[in-house]
């Protein structure tokens, strides 16, 4: 396996983890979701456009998870605002 294949594989693992966190948030398992988001969302910020789209889309779920599990409402609100800003046309 070469470097680009390894990188692509790692990217897929991150995408899958973030999708799992979104699923957990939808199931109201907010603490588990927030922990997974903490581990993986930052990795998407340095990636390609698909990584950034997934990251911005996940921010609202991360914000909800942070609010419900950790009661950090200011931090949660910031993530929800970012999601709203970049997803204005996708309610």
Buried (B, 14 or more C-beta within 10 A) or exposed (E): EEEEEEEEEEBEEBBEBBEBBBEBBEEEBBEBBBBBBEEBBEBBEEBEEEBBBBBBBBBBBBBBBBBBBEEEEEBBEBBBEBBBEBBEEEE
